[in-house]
Amino acid sequence: MATTTSTVTLPYIQIPETSEDLDWADLVTLDLSKFDKAGGKQELVEEFRRAIEEVGFFYVTGHGLSREDIDTQFALAQSTLALSDEEKKLFRAALEKGDYNGWKPAGIRDLIPGVRDNFEIYNIPKFIPSHANRAHPTVVKEHWSTIESFSKRVHEQIVKRLLVIFAIALELEDEEYFIKNHRYDQESGDHLRYMKYYHRSEEENQKLGGVWLKGHSDMGSLTLLFRQPVAALQILSREGTWKYVRPSTDAITVNLADALSFLTNGYLKSSIHRVVAPPKDQAHVDRLGVIYMVRIEDETELVSISESPVLKRLGLLKDGEGGIIGEDGKIVKAGEWVRGRVMRNLGERRIGEGKGEKGDNEESEVEIVKGIKIKYYE
């Protein structure tokens, strides 16, 4: 299939935001345009520390991506997911083997008896040799250079700067501590995600109590959510209440995930969030999303960062170090954790099949790998 040799922009019109008065979360904003200015890094560190004192969710502005850059990805997401299931099934992700790259169909898991999940995904892995021969739909290949440029710019302009801020916040001597285990050219599960939640009937929403996806953490290091005007994302506040994440026109919403929480024994919080039915004025809309998932390198052992003075002062180092240890007594590696979560949380499953005696929305705790469990929240 032919691929483009230069980047292009495509038109896309975001739907209007809700007019309803919702209980919005008050999130910190990090302006990355400060990063290279005198005293800018330290200012960003202080703002980041305020963010992690709350819920580990924050906004990022000054990221260097134009609205046209982002809208082009939404246009590509729309075109890719609008393909027929017959076309998309050629690119079905091997979820049962822990590989989430490619297409995840909607409706492959039971939430409760008679109601299945309503989201589909198309994941494009990062642009390194090990993924060079992976097949993709024509619409993706035709805009390959545009997608590649976007993916690499997200990593270089946003992810790497955030990782430096995290290292300084932990008072590590090496500001590039995290960059060195999040190298773009190394094996890890970083990917660009096109995602769509299909709207539900009022009857289905009532059966689910309005919860489309229970409260959970993400499995990697960071999740970057590009502007999402459909009000359906909620975060669990420090007080234990659910609050909506307000869309911000030129900001990216970022949340911390499992790997950073494991490395810091919870100092960097793996944020708990869920997806609920949108308000009435958006209830008829399919919720299209563009997301960039950041994963620490597969071979990284999820062991606490003993070099951090912050973790030492706060008593967060178990016996001087600590880590995520499986039932076999070995430290769990990042790739192992991600594969386990993909197989357990995304692979096809019906109630009554194997261990699936309950639906996803009925389970509160799930074993991922080697006896290590994660919790789901109502």
C-alpha positions as CSV (number, residue, x, y, z in Angstrom):
1,M,0.0,0.0,0.0
2,A,1.2,3.5,-0.8
3,T,2.2,5.8,2.0
4,T,2.6,9.6,2.0
5,T,6.0,11.2,2.0
6,S,5.0,14.4,3.7
7,T,2.6,15.4,6.5
8,V,-0.9,16.7,5.8
9,T,-3.7,18.4,7.7
10,L,-7.3,17.3,7.6
11,P,-10.4,19.2,8.7
12,Y,-12.4,18.1,11.7
13,I,-15.1,19.8,13.7
14,Q,-15.4,19.0,17.4
15,I,-18.9,18.8,18.8
16,P,-20.1,21.5,21.2
17,E,-19.4,21.1,24.9
18,T,-22.2,20.3,27.2
19,S,-24.3,23.2,28.6
20,E,-25.0,21.3,31.8
21,D,-23.6,22.5,35.1
22,L,-21.5,19.5,36.2
23,D,-19.2,19.0,39.2
24,W,-15.9,19.7,37.5
25,A,-12.5,18.8,39.0
26,D,-10.2,21.7,39.7
27,L,-7.0,20.6,37.9
28,V,-3.5,22.1,37.8
29,T,-2.2,23.3,34.5
30,L,1.5,22.9,33.5
31,D,2.6,25.3,30.8
32,L,5.5,23.6,29.1
33,S,6.5,26.8,27.3
34,K,8.2,27.7,30.6
35,F,10.5,24.6,30.4
36,D,13.5,26.3,28.8
37,K,13.1,29.6,30.5
38,A,15.2,30.7,33.6
39,G,13.6,29.1,36.6
40,G,10.9,27.5,34.5
41,K,11.6,23.9,35.3
42,Q,11.4,24.5,39.1
43,E,8.2,26.4,38.6
44,L,6.7,23.5,36.7
45,V,8.0,21.1,39.4
46,E,6.1,23.0,42.1
47,E,2.9,23.0,40.0
48,F,3.4,19.3,39.4
49,R,3.7,18.6,43.1
50,R,0.4,20.3,43.7
51,A,-1.1,18.1,41.0
52,I,0.0,14.9,42.6
53,E,-1.2,16.0,46.0
54,E,-4.7,15.9,44.5
55,V,-5.4,13.1,42.0
56,G,-2.5,12.8,39.6
57,F,-4.5,14.4,36.8
58,F,-3.4,17.7,35.3
59,Y,-3.5,19.8,32.1
60,V,-0.6,20.5,29.8
61,T,-0.4,23.7,27.7
62,G,2.4,25.2,25.7
63,H,3.0,21.7,24.2
64,G,3.9,22.9,20.7
65,L,1.1,21.0,18.8
66,S,-1.3,23.1,16.8
67,R,-5.1,22.7,16.9
68,E,-4.8,21.6,13.2
69,D,-2.2,18.9,14.2
70,I,-4.7,17.5,16.8
71,D,-7.8,17.8,14.6
72,T,-6.1,15.9,11.8
73,Q,-5.6,13.0,14.2
74,F,-9.3,13.2,15.1
75,A,-10.2,13.1,11.4
76,L,-8.0,10.0,10.9
77,A,-9.5,8.4,14.0
78,Q,-13.0,9.0,12.6
79,S,-12.1,7.6,9.2
80,T,-10.3,4.6,10.6
81,L,-13.0,3.6,13.0
82,A,-15.7,4.2,10.4
83,L,-14.4,1.3,8.3
84,S,-16.6,-1.8,8.3
85,D,-15.9,-4.5,10.8
86,E,-15.2,-6.7,7.8
87,E,-12.3,-4.4,6.8
88,K,-11.1,-3.9,10.4
89,K,-11.0,-7.5,11.4
90,L,-7.9,-8.0,9.2
91,F,-6.1,-5.9,11.8
92,R,-7.6,-7.5,14.9
93,A,-5.3,-7.1,17.9
94,A,-4.0,-10.3,19.6
95,L,-5.5,-9.2,22.9
96,E,-5.6,-12.7,24.3
97,K,-1.8,-12.8,23.9
98,G,-1.3,-9.4,25.5
99,D,-0.8,-7.5,22.3
100,Y,-3.1,-4.5,22.0
101,N,-1.8,-3.1,18.7
102,G,-4.4,-3.0,16.0
103,W,-8.1,-3.2,16.3
104,K,-10.2,-4.1,19.4
105,P,-13.9,-4.5,18.5
106,A,-16.7,-3.1,20.6
107,G,-18.9,-5.6,22.4
108,I,-16.4,-8.4,23.2
109,R,-16.8,-8.3,27.0
110,D,-19.8,-8.6,29.2
111,L,-20.2,-5.7,31.7
112,I,-23.3,-7.3,33.3
113,P,-25.6,-10.1,31.9
114,G,-27.0,-8.9,28.6
115,V,-24.9,-5.7,28.3
116,R,-21.5,-5.7,26.6
117,D,-18.8,-3.0,26.4
118,N,-19.4,-0.2,23.9
119,F,-15.9,0.9,22.9
120,E,-13.6,0.1,20.1
121,I,-9.9,0.9,19.7
122,Y,-7.4,1.1,16.9
123,N,-3.8,1.3,18.4
124,I,-0.8,2.3,16.3
125,P,2.5,1.4,17.9
126,K,5.5,3.6,17.9
127,F,7.6,3.9,14.8
128,I,10.5,1.5,15.4
129,P,11.8,-1.4,13.3
130,S,10.1,-4.2,15.3
131,H,6.7,-2.8,14.1
132,A,7.7,-1.9,10.6
133,N,6.0,-4.8,8.9
134,R,2.7,-4.6,10.8
135,A,-0.3,-4.2,8.4
136,H,-2.7,-1.3,8.7
137,P,-5.8,-0.1,6.9
138,T,-5.3,1.9,3.8
139,V,-6.4,5.2,5.4
140,V,-3.7,4.8,8.0
141,K,-1.0,4.0,5.5
142,E,-2.0,6.9,3.2
143,H,-1.3,9.3,6.1
144,W,1.6,7.4,7.6
145,S,4.1,10.3,7.6
146,T,1.5,12.5,9.3
147,I,0.9,9.9,12.0
148,E,4.6,9.2,12.5
149,S,5.4,12.9,12.8
150,F,2.6,13.4,15.4
151,S,3.7,10.4,17.4
152,K,7.4,11.4,17.6
153,R,6.6,15.0,18.3
154,V,4.4,14.0,21.3
155,H,7.3,12.0,22.7
156,E,10.0,14.6,22.0
157,Q,8.1,17.8,22.9
158,I,5.8,16.6,25.7
159,V,6.7,13.2,27.2
160,K,10.4,13.9,27.6
161,R,9.8,17.3,29.2
162,L,7.3,15.8,31.7
163,L,9.7,13.0,32.6
164,V,12.4,15.6,33.4
165,I,9.9,17.4,35.7
166,F,9.1,14.1,37.4
167,A,12.8,13.4,38.0
168,I,13.4,16.9,39.5
169,A,10.3,16.5,41.7
170,L,11.8,13.3,43.1
171,E,15.1,15.2,43.7
172,L,17.1,12.8,41.5
173,E,20.6,13.9,40.6
174,D,20.0,12.8,37.0
175,E,17.3,14.9,35.4
176,E,17.1,12.3,32.6
177,Y,16.5,9.4,34.9
178,F,13.1,8.6,33.5
179,I,14.0,9.5,29.9
180,K,16.6,6.7,30.0
181,N,14.0,4.1,30.6
182,H,11.5,5.7,28.2
183,R,13.6,5.7,25.1
184,Y,11.5,5.9,21.9
185,D,13.8,3.5,20.0
186,Q,13.5,0.7,22.6
187,E,10.9,-1.9,23.1
188,S,7.9,-0.7,25.0
189,G,4.2,-0.4,24.5
190,D,3.9,3.3,23.6
191,H,1.2,3.8,21.1
192,L,-1.3,6.3,19.5
193,R,-4.9,5.3,20.2
194,Y,-8.0,6.1,18.2
195,M,-11.0,5.2,20.4
196,K,-14.8,5.4,20.1
197,Y,-17.5,4.9,22.8
198,Y,-20.8,4.3,21.1
199,H,-23.8,5.9,22.6
200,R,-26.2,3.7,24.6
201,S,-30.0,3.5,25.0
202,E,-31.5,4.9,28.2
203,E,-32.5,1.3,29.1
204,E,-28.9,0.1,28.9
205,N,-27.6,3.2,30.9
206,Q,-30.1,2.4,33.7
207,K,-29.0,-1.2,33.8
208,L,-25.4,-0.1,34.2
209,G,-26.2,2.7,36.7
210,G,-24.7,5.1,34.1
211,V,-21.2,3.6,34.5
212,W,-19.7,2.5,31.1
213,L,-16.3,1.6,32.5
214,K,-15.6,1.2,36.2
215,G,-13.0,3.2,38.0
216,H,-9.5,2.0,37.2
217,S,-5.9,3.0,36.8
218,D,-4.0,2.9,33.5
219,M,-1.3,0.3,33.0
220,G,1.7,2.2,31.8
221,S,3.5,5.4,32.8
222,L,1.4,8.3,31.4
223,T,-1.8,8.8,29.4
224,L,-2.2,11.9,27.2
225,L,-5.8,12.6,26.3
226,F,-6.3,15.1,23.5
227,R,-9.3,17.5,23.7
228,Q,-12.4,15.5,24.5
229,P,-15.6,17.7,24.5
230,V,-18.0,14.8,25.4
231,A,-18.3,15.0,29.2
232,A,-18.0,11.4,30.3
233,L,-14.6,11.1,32.0
234,Q,-14.6,11.3,35.8
235,I,-11.8,11.1,38.3
236,L,-11.8,9.9,41.9
237,S,-11.0,12.9,44.1
238,R,-8.9,12.8,47.3
239,E,-12.2,13.1,49.2
240,G,-13.5,9.9,47.5
241,T,-16.1,11.6,45.2
242,W,-16.3,11.5,41.4
243,K,-15.7,14.7,39.5
244,Y,-15.9,15.4,35.8
245,V,-12.8,16.4,33.8
246,R,-13.6,19.6,31.9
247,P,-12.3,19.8,28.3
248,S,-9.9,22.6,27.8
249,T,-9.6,23.9,24.2
250,D,-5.8,23.9,23.7
251,A,-4.8,21.7,26.6
252,I,-3.9,18.0,26.8
253,T,-5.2,16.1,29.8
254,V,-2.5,13.9,31.4
255,N,-2.8,11.3,34.1
256,L,-0.1,9.2,35.8
257,A,-0.3,5.4,35.6
258,D,0.8,2.2,37.2
259,A,4.5,2.0,36.3
260,L,5.3,5.4,37.9
261,S,3.2,4.5,41.0
262,F,5.1,1.2,41.4
263,L,8.5,2.9,41.0
264,T,7.7,5.5,43.7
265,N,5.5,3.4,46.0
266,G,2.5,5.5,45.3
267,Y,4.1,9.0,45.6
268,L,3.3,9.5,41.9
269,K,-0.3,8.4,42.1
270,S,-1.8,6.0,39.5
271,S,-4.9,8.1,38.9
272,I,-8.3,6.4,39.3
273,H,-10.8,7.4,36.6
274,R,-13.9,6.0,35.0
275,V,-16.2,6.6,32.0
276,V,-19.9,7.3,32.5
277,A,-22.9,8.1,30.3
278,P,-22.6,11.7,29.0
279,P,-25.2,14.4,30.1
280,K,-28.5,14.5,28.3
281,D,-27.4,17.1,25.6
282,Q,-24.6,14.7,24.5
283,A,-26.3,11.4,25.2
284,H,-26.8,10.8,21.4
285,V,-23.2,11.4,20.5
286,D,-20.5,8.7,19.9
287,R,-17.5,9.8,21.9
288,L,-14.4,9.8,19.7
289,G,-11.0,10.1,21.3
290,V,-7.4,10.5,20.4
291,I,-5.0,9.3,23.1
292,Y,-1.2,8.8,23.4
293,M,-0.2,6.0,25.8
294,V,3.3,6.1,27.3
295,R,4.9,2.9,28.5
296,I,8.2,2.4,30.3
297,E,10.6,0.0,28.6
298,D,9.5,-3.6,28.7
299,E,12.6,-4.9,30.5
300,T,12.4,-2.3,33.3
301,E,12.0,-3.9,36.7
302,L,9.2,-2.3,38.7
303,V,11.5,-1.6,41.7
304,S,11.3,1.5,43.8
305,I,13.7,4.3,43.1
306,S,16.1,4.0,46.0
307,E,18.1,7.1,44.8
308,S,15.2,9.5,45.6
309,P,15.7,11.7,48.7
310,V,11.9,12.4,48.6
311,L,10.9,8.8,48.8
312,K,13.4,8.3,51.7
313,R,12.1,11.3,53.6
314,L,8.5,10.1,53.2
315,G,9.3,6.6,54.3
316,L,8.2,5.2,51.0
317,L,11.1,2.8,50.5
318,K,10.5,-0.7,51.8
319,D,13.6,-2.0,53.4
320,G,15.6,0.6,51.6
321,E,14.3,-0.3,48.2
322,G,11.2,-2.4,47.5
323,G,9.3,-3.3,44.4
324,I,6.4,-5.2,42.9
325,I,7.2,-8.8,43.7
326,G,5.2,-11.8,42.3
327,E,4.3,-15.0,44.0
328,D,7.5,-16.5,42.5
329,G,9.6,-14.0,44.5
330,K,10.8,-12.2,41.5
331,I,10.4,-8.5,40.6
332,V,7.8,-8.0,38.0
333,K,8.9,-6.3,34.8
334,A,7.0,-3.5,33.0
335,G,6.3,-5.5,29.9
336,E,5.1,-8.4,31.9
337,W,2.7,-6.2,33.8
338,V,1.2,-4.6,30.7
339,R,0.7,-7.9,28.9
340,G,-1.0,-9.3,32.0
341,R,-3.4,-6.3,32.1
342,V,-4.2,-6.5,28.4
343,M,-5.0,-10.2,28.6
344,R,-7.1,-9.8,31.7
345,N,-8.8,-6.5,31.0
346,L,-9.2,-6.2,27.2
347,G,-9.3,-9.8,25.9
348,E,-12.6,-11.3,24.8
349,R,-14.6,-12.7,27.6
350,R,-18.2,-13.8,28.3
351,I,-19.8,-14.3,31.7
352,G,-19.3,-18.0,32.7
353,E,-16.3,-18.5,30.5
354,G,-13.3,-19.6,32.5
355,K,-12.8,-17.3,35.4
356,G,-15.4,-14.9,34.0
357,E,-18.2,-15.7,36.4
358,K,-18.9,-12.0,36.8
359,G,-19.2,-9.2,34.4
360,D,-16.6,-6.4,34.3
361,N,-18.9,-4.0,36.1
362,E,-19.5,-6.6,38.8
363,E,-15.9,-7.3,39.7
364,S,-14.1,-5.2,42.3
365,E,-10.6,-6.9,42.3
366,V,-8.8,-8.8,39.5
367,E,-5.5,-10.7,39.6
368,I,-3.2,-9.5,36.8
369,V,0.1,-11.5,37.2
370,K,1.8,-13.7,39.8
371,G,-0.8,-13.0,42.5
372,I,-0.7,-9.2,42.1
373,K,-4.2,-7.7,41.9
374,I,-5.7,-4.4,40.9
375,K,-8.9,-2.9,42.3
376,Y,-11.9,-1.5,40.4
377,Y,-14.0,1.3,41.8
378,E,-17.8,1.9,41.6
